[in-house]
Amino acid sequence: MTGEIPRFDDETGVPLNDAARHVVAKAKSRAGPAGDAAAAGAGKGVLHSVPDVDIAEGKWKYVQIELTAPGEEPKLVVRNTAGLAYHPDMYEAAMDALERQGLKQVRGRVIGGGRIEFYPKEKTCSIYGYSKTFGRAKGCNKKSAEIVEAAYPDHKVTWSDDG
């Protein structure tokens, strides 16, 4: 599997090789023990420094990820990256970005996903659909819209489970 590029079916999102199956299994797995949340005490911890939303302009797939770190409460974030074709790719890019920032102790698991149309100049964001790879996650688009709306309070944010 070393060096193998993950491949997914364009219609169904089904993993087509071992590299793709590995990405999906990692993204679906429990993030691991978050540790004792009370141990974080008054400190803000590493998850405080992670933005709730990091999305690209335009129409792209997205994932909602539950992040955990030892001693901290889990945190939901919304992520996508321009140019990536599949939901597992969005997850991998998000987790790689955290690792590059030195946050190797942060673990994540995909809650769900869909599509986001984000147009900052028009101040609009539409969240809809679902991930064929990870399946429908009830309430995911609604919660993602709430997270985006909190990050962009001057934008019109809409959501739907259609698509």
Solvent accessible surface area in square Angstrom, and as a share of the most:
residue,aa,sasa,rsa
1,M,122,0.55
2,T,144,0.84
3,G,78,0.75
4,E,73,0.33
5,I,132,0.67
6,P,41,0.26
7,R,139,0.51
8,F,9,0.04
9,D,43,0.22
10,D,117,0.61
11,E,128,0.58
12,T,67,0.39
13,G,8,0.08
14,V,80,0.46
15,P,28,0.18
16,L,80,0.40
17,N,18,0.09
18,D,78,0.41
19,A,7,0.06
20,A,0,0.00
21,R,118,0.43
22,H,94,0.42
23,V,6,0.04
24,V,15,0.08
25,A,62,0.48
26,K,92,0.39
27,A,0,0.00
28,K,106,0.45
29,S,56,0.36
30,R,170,0.62
31,A,8,0.06
32,G,36,0.35
33,P,128,0.80
34,A,22,0.17
35,G,50,0.48
36,D,92,0.48
37,A,33,0.26
38,A,84,0.65
39,A,76,0.59
40,A,38,0.29
41,G,58,0.56
42,A,112,0.87
43,G,49,0.47
44,K,141,0.60
45,G,41,0.40
46,V,39,0.23
47,L,7,0.03
48,H,115,0.51
49,S,80,0.51
50,V,2,0.01
51,P,76,0.48
52,D,61,0.32
53,V,16,0.09
54,D,81,0.42
55,I,18,0.09
56,A,20,0.16
57,E,95,0.42
58,G,15,0.15
59,K,116,0.49
60,W,75,0.26
61,K,47,0.20
62,Y,0,0.00
63,V,0,0.00
64,Q,3,0.01
65,I,0,0.00
66,E,27,0.12
67,L,1,0.00
68,T,9,0.05
69,A,2,0.02
70,P,91,0.57
71,G,10,0.09
72,E,18,0.08
73,E,119,0.54
74,P,67,0.42
75,K,42,0.18
76,L,51,0.25
77,V,1,0.01
78,V,0,0.00
79,R,20,0.07
80,N,9,0.05
81,T,54,0.32
82,A,55,0.43
83,G,58,0.56
84,L,55,0.27
85,A,60,0.46
86,Y,37,0.14
87,H,7,0.03
88,P,0,0.00
89,D,35,0.18
90,M,1,0.00
91,Y,4,0.02
92,E,49,0.22
93,A,27,0.21
94,A,11,0.08
95,M,25,0.11
96,D,69,0.36
97,A,28,0.22
98,L,11,0.05
99,E,94,0.42
100,R,182,0.66
101,Q,114,0.51
102,G,51,0.49
103,L,25,0.12
104,K,133,0.56
105,Q,71,0.32
106,V,5,0.03
107,R,130,0.47
108,G,6,0.06
109,R,47,0.17
110,V,11,0.06
111,I,52,0.27
112,G,0,0.00
113,G,4,0.04
114,G,0,0.00
115,R,61,0.22
116,I,0,0.00
117,E,48,0.22
118,F,8,0.03
119,Y,75,0.29
120,P,46,0.29
121,K,176,0.75
122,E,117,0.52
123,K,93,0.39
124,T,51,0.30
125,C,2,0.01
126,S,38,0.25
127,I,0,0.00
128,Y,42,0.16
129,G,3,0.03
130,Y,59,0.23
131,S,0,0.00
132,K,106,0.45
133,T,19,0.11
134,F,30,0.12
135,G,27,0.26
136,R,151,0.55
137,A,32,0.24
138,K,211,0.89
139,G,32,0.31
140,C,6,0.04
141,N,4,0.02
142,K,99,0.42
143,K,85,0.36
144,S,0,0.00
145,A,5,0.04
146,E,79,0.35
147,I,18,0.09
148,V,0,0.00
149,E,84,0.38
150,A,79,0.61
151,A,49,0.38
152,Y,63,0.24
153,P,110,0.69
154,D,88,0.46
155,H,22,0.10
156,K,138,0.58
157,V,21,0.12
158,T,60,0.35
159,W,111,0.39
160,S,37,0.24
161,D,68,0.35
162,D,107,0.56
163,G,72,0.69
